[in-house]
Amino acid sequence: MKLPNKVTSYEESVLGKLTVLLDILSAKDSSLIELYLNTKQHFSDTSEFIDTVDCLFALNKLEYNEDLEVLHYVG
């Protein structure tokens, strides 16, 4: 997981990319693949995307609806 430091700027870190996902998910629920396809230009690879999603789960900002198979933003 990339965290901000002397080499990695805030914008390049996982913390800087949280808002990319939250902006989309606060507007509507989304499947994981749909979310990735809509935001992949902001990430260098899929592991960076997954780290960002994991961080949002750890912060209790996301829930996964198993019935609908979508991610839901928890404000």
TORPA-4810 file (N, C-alpha, C, O; in nm, 3 decimals):
<nodes>
NODE_1_0.084_-0.117_0.000_0.000_0.000_0.000_0.089_0.124_0.000_0.177_0.138_0.084_M
NODE_2_0.064_0.212_-0.095_0.142_0.336_-0.104_0.083_0.439_-0.008_-0.033_0.478_-0.019_K
NODE_3_0.165_0.482_0.085_0.127_0.589_0.176_0.212_0.711_0.144_0.324_0.698_0.094_L
NODE_4_0.161_0.830_0.174_0.240_0.951_0.143_0.370_0.954_0.224_0.371_0.920_0.343_P
NODE_5_0.476_0.995_0.159_0.606_1.012_0.224_0.689_1.109_0.141_0.635_1.180_0.057_N
NODE_6_0.819_1.112_0.163_0.904_1.205_0.089_0.908_1.174_-0.061_0.927_1.264_-0.143_K
NODE_7_0.891_1.048_-0.096_0.899_1.006_-0.236_0.761_1.003_-0.302_0.748_1.041_-0.418_V
NODE_8_0.660_0.960_-0.229_0.524_0.946_-0.281_0.439_1.063_-0.236_0.420_1.085_-0.116_T
NODE_9_0.387_1.138_-0.331_0.302_1.252_-0.295_0.167_1.203_-0.244_0.130_1.088_-0.266_S
NODE_10_0.093_1.291_-0.178_-0.039_1.256_-0.127_-0.130_1.212_-0.241_-0.204_1.114_-0.226_Y
NODE_11_-0.127_1.282_-0.353_-0.213_1.250_-0.467_-0.183_1.112_-0.526_-0.273_1.046_-0.577_E
NODE_12_-0.056_1.069_-0.520_-0.017_0.939_-0.572_-0.041_0.826_-0.474_-0.034_0.709_-0.511_E
NODE_13_-0.070_0.859_-0.349_-0.088_0.758_-0.245_-0.230_0.704_-0.246_-0.319_0.759_-0.311_S
NODE_14_-0.250_0.595_-0.173_-0.383_0.536_-0.159_-0.478_0.637_-0.094_-0.594_0.645_-0.133_V
NODE_15_-0.430_0.712_0.002_-0.516_0.810_0.070_-0.567_0.916_-0.026_-0.682_0.960_-0.015_L
NODE_16_-0.485_0.956_-0.119_-0.526_1.055_-0.217_-0.628_1.002_-0.317_-0.700_1.080_-0.379_G
NODE_17_-0.634_0.871_-0.331_-0.725_0.810_-0.429_-0.857_0.764_-0.368_-0.945_0.717_-0.440_K
NODE_18_-0.870_0.777_-0.237_-0.996_0.740_-0.173_-1.112_0.820_-0.229_-1.221_0.767_-0.250_L
NODE_19_-1.090_0.947_-0.252_-1.198_1.033_-0.300_-1.245_0.997_-0.440_-1.360_1.021_-0.476_T
NODE_20_-1.155_0.939_-0.520_-1.193_0.896_-0.655_-1.306_0.794_-0.646_-1.406_0.804_-0.716_V
NODE_21_-1.289_0.696_-0.558_-1.391_0.593_-0.541_-1.514_0.646_-0.467_-1.627_0.613_-0.503_L
NODE_22_-1.491_0.728_-0.366_-1.604_0.779_-0.287_-1.695_0.871_-0.369_-1.816_0.873_-0.347_L
NODE_23_-1.638_0.946_-0.460_-1.720_1.034_-0.545_-1.819_0.953_-0.627_-1.935_0.992_-0.642_D
NODE_24_-1.776_0.841_-0.679_-1.864_0.756_-0.760_-1.965_0.683_-0.672_-2.084_0.679_-0.702_I
NODE_25_-1.916_0.625_-0.563_-2.004_0.543_-0.479_-2.103_0.627_-0.398_-2.208_0.576_-0.359_L
NODE_26_-2.073_0.753_-0.374_-2.170_0.837_-0.303_-2.287_0.873_-0.393_-2.395_0.906_-0.344_S
NODE_27_-2.267_0.867_-0.524_-2.375_0.895_-0.619_-2.463_0.773_-0.642_-2.585_0.784_-0.652_A
NODE_28_-2.399_0.654_-0.651_-2.478_0.531_-0.672_-2.394_0.409_-0.638_-2.271_0.413_-0.643_K
NODE_29_-2.462_0.302_-0.603_-2.394_0.175_-0.576_-2.334_0.122_-0.705_-2.381_0.153_-0.815_D
NODE_30_-2.230_0.041_-0.691_-2.161_-0.008_-0.809_-2.101_-0.145_-0.781_-2.060_-0.174_-0.668_S
NODE_31_-2.095_-0.229_-0.884_-2.024_-0.356_-0.869_-1.874_-0.325_-0.869_-1.831_-0.220_-0.914_S
NODE_32_-1.797_-0.418_-0.818_-1.652_-0.397_-0.809_-1.591_-0.380_-0.947_-1.507_-0.291_-0.967_L
NODE_33_-1.630_-0.462_-1.042_-1.573_-0.453_-1.177_-1.614_-0.323_-1.245_-1.534_-0.261_-1.314_I
NODE_34_-1.739_-0.283_-1.227_-1.787_-0.157_-1.285_-1.710_-0.038_-1.225_-1.672_0.055_-1.297_E
NODE_35_-1.688_-0.043_-1.095_-1.612_0.064_-1.028_-1.469_0.069_-1.082_-1.416_0.177_-1.107_L
NODE_36_-1.408_-0.047_-1.099_-1.271_-0.049_-1.152_-1.266_0.006_-1.294_-1.179_0.087_-1.326_Y
NODE_37_-1.358_-0.037_-1.378_-1.357_0.009_-1.517_-1.380_0.160_-1.527_-1.326_0.224_-1.617_L
NODE_38_-1.458_0.216_-1.436_-1.484_0.360_-1.437_-1.371_0.443_-1.378_-1.366_0.564_-1.399_N
NODE_39_-1.279_0.378_-1.304_-1.174_0.454_-1.235_-1.032_0.409_-1.267_-0.937_0.464_-1.212_T
NODE_40_-1.016_0.311_-1.355_-0.883_0.252_-1.376_-0.779_0.352_-1.425_-0.659_0.330_-1.407_K
NODE_41_-0.821_0.462_-1.487_-0.725_0.562_-1.532_-0.656_0.634_-1.415_-0.553_0.700_-1.434_Q
NODE_42_-0.711_0.622_-1.295_-0.654_0.686_-1.176_-0.554_0.597_-1.101_-0.487_0.642_-1.009_H
NODE_43_-0.545_0.470_-1.142_-0.461_0.373_-1.072_-0.354_0.318_-1.165_-0.377_0.299_-1.284_F
NODE_44_-0.237_0.292_-1.108_-0.127_0.238_-1.189_-0.147_0.090_-1.220_-0.100_0.042_-1.323_S
NODE_45_-0.216_0.018_-1.132_-0.245_-0.123_-1.156_-0.362_-0.167_-1.067_-0.411_-0.089_-0.985_D
NODE_46_-0.404_-0.291_-1.083_-0.520_-0.339_-1.008_-0.491_-0.352_-0.859_-0.582_-0.335_-0.777_T
NODE_47_-0.368_-0.381_-0.822_-0.336_-0.394_-0.679_-0.352_-0.260_-0.607_-0.393_-0.258_-0.491_S
NODE_48_-0.321_-0.152_-0.674_-0.341_-0.019_-0.613_-0.491_0.008_-0.595_-0.532_0.065_-0.494_E
NODE_49_-0.571_-0.033_-0.691_-0.717_-0.019_-0.680_-0.769_-0.102_-0.562_-0.848_-0.052_-0.482_F
NODE_50_-0.725_-0.227_-0.552_-0.770_-0.314_-0.443_-0.725_-0.260_-0.307_-0.801_-0.266_-0.211_I
NODE_51_-0.603_-0.207_-0.298_-0.557_-0.145_-0.173_-0.648_-0.030_-0.132_-0.677_-0.013_-0.014_D
NODE_52_-0.693_0.047_-0.229_-0.782_0.160_-0.200_-0.918_0.111_-0.152_-0.973_0.166_-0.057_T
NODE_53_-0.971_0.010_-0.216_-1.099_-0.049_-0.173_-1.083_-0.107_-0.033_-1.170_-0.086_0.052_V
NODE_54_-0.974_-0.180_-0.007_-0.949_-0.236_0.126_-0.944_-0.128_0.233_-0.997_-0.145_0.343_D
NODE_55_-0.880_-0.018_0.200_-0.870_0.093_0.295_-1.009_0.149_0.329_-1.036_0.180_0.444_C
NODE_56_-1.095_0.160_0.229_-1.231_0.209_0.254_-1.311_0.111_0.340_-1.390_0.154_0.425_L
NODE_57_-1.291_-0.018_0.320_-1.356_-0.117_0.407_-1.303_-0.106_0.550_-1.381_-0.113_0.645_F
NODE_58_-1.173_-0.088_0.566_-1.113_-0.075_0.699_-1.163_0.049_0.772_-1.174_0.050_0.895_A
NODE_59_-1.194_0.153_0.697_-1.247_0.276_0.755_-1.399_0.272_0.772_-1.460_0.370_0.814_L
NODE_60_-1.460_0.158_0.740_-1.605_0.139_0.748_-1.682_0.238_0.662_-1.788_0.287_0.702_N
NODE_61_-1.628_0.268_0.545_-1.695_0.358_0.451_-1.766_0.282_0.340_-1.843_0.340_0.264_K
NODE_62_-1.741_0.150_0.331_-1.804_0.067_0.229_-1.868_-0.055_0.292_-1.821_-0.108_0.393_L
NODE_63_-1.977_-0.098_0.230_-2.038_-0.226_0.262_-2.059_-0.299_0.130_-2.074_-0.238_0.024_E
NODE_64_-2.058_-0.431_0.138_-2.084_-0.512_0.019_-2.221_-0.576_0.034_-2.245_-0.650_0.130_Y
NODE_65_-2.311_-0.549_-0.059_-2.444_-0.608_-0.060_-2.435_-0.737_-0.141_-2.424_-0.735_-0.263_N
NODE_66_-2.439_-0.849_-0.071_-2.422_-0.979_-0.136_-2.538_-1.013_-0.228_-2.519_-1.079_-0.331_E
NODE_67_-2.659_-0.969_-0.193_-2.776_-1.000_-0.275_-2.767_-0.932_-0.411_-2.793_-0.993_-0.515_D
NODE_68_-2.731_-0.803_-0.410_-2.722_-0.726_-0.534_-2.582_-0.729_-0.596_-2.562_-0.686_-0.710_L
NODE_69_-2.485_-0.779_-0.520_-2.344_-0.786_-0.562_-2.290_-0.648_-0.599_-2.228_-0.630_-0.704_E
NODE_70_-2.314_-0.550_-0.510_-2.267_-0.414_-0.531_-2.201_-0.360_-0.404_-2.229_-0.406_-0.294_V
NODE_71_-2.113_-0.263_-0.424_-2.054_-0.189_-0.313_-2.145_-0.071_-0.281_-2.199_-0.006_-0.370_L
NODE_72_-2.161_-0.044_-0.152_-2.248_0.064_-0.107_-2.168_0.157_-0.017_-2.100_0.111_0.075_H
NODE_73_-2.177_0.287_-0.042_-2.109_0.387_0.040_-2.187_0.407_0.168_-2.308_0.429_0.165_Y
NODE_74_-2.117_0.401_0.280_-2.176_0.425_0.412_-2.123_0.559_0.461_-2.009_0.568_0.506_V
NODE_75_-2.206_0.662_0.452_-2.165_0.798_0.486_-2.124_0.819_0.622_-2.088_0.930_0.659_G
</nodes>
